[in-house]
């Protein structure tokens, strides 16, 4: 019984550590959209925008173009 309790406590600590690292990464990262807005250049924002709509009028999603 002592071994199982020790293993569960270790697993709990490991899960808390992983969740803490993931949460820290989410809080400290700066999204691309926020980075583009800090430059203040409309041209940079337009260059980062996709060339075509992902959902055309007919409702069928365009397949990705590899090339």
C-alpha positions in Angstrom: 0.0 0.0 0.0 2.9 2.4 0.8 4.4 1.9 -2.7 1.1 2.6 -4.5 0.6 5.8 -2.5 4.2 6.9 -3.2 3.7 6.3 -7.0 0.4 8.2 -7.0 2.0 11.2 -5.2 4.9 11.1 -7.7 2.5 11.1 -10.6 0.5 13.9 -9.1 3.6 16.0 -8.7 4.7 15.2 -12.3 1.3 16.2 -13.7 1.4 19.5 -11.7 4.8 20.2 -13.1 3.8 19.6 -16.7 0.6 21.6 -16.4 2.6 24.5 -14.8 5.1 24.5 -17.6 2.4 24.5 -20.2 0.5 27.3 -18.4 3.7 29.3 -18.2 4.4 28.9 -21.9 0.8 30.0 -22.7 1.0 33.1 -20.5 4.5 34.3 -21.7 4.2 33.7 -25.4 3.3 36.6 -27.7 1.0 35.6 -30.6 1.9 36.5 -34.2 -1.1 38.9 -34.4 0.1 40.9 -31.5 3.6 41.1 -32.9 2.2 42.4 -36.2 0.2 45.1 -34.6 3.1 46.4 -32.7 5.0 47.2 -35.9 2.2 49.5 -37.0 2.7 48.6 -40.7 -0.4 47.8 -42.7 1.8 46.2 -45.4 3.2 43.7 -42.9 -0.3 42.7 -41.8 -1.5 42.3 -45.4 1.5 40.2 -46.4 0.8 37.9 -43.5 -2.9 37.4 -44.5 -3.7 34.4 -46.6 -4.1 35.0 -50.4 -7.5 33.2 -50.6 -10.4 32.5 -48.3 -10.3 29.2 -46.5 -14.0 28.8 -46.9 -15.3 29.7 -50.3 -18.9 30.7 -51.0 -19.9 27.1 -51.9 -18.9 25.9 -48.4 -16.2 23.5 -49.5 -12.9 24.0 -47.8 -10.0 24.4 -50.3 -7.3 21.7 -50.2 -3.9 22.9 -49.3 -1.6 23.7 -52.2 1.8 22.0 -51.9 4.3 23.4 -54.2 
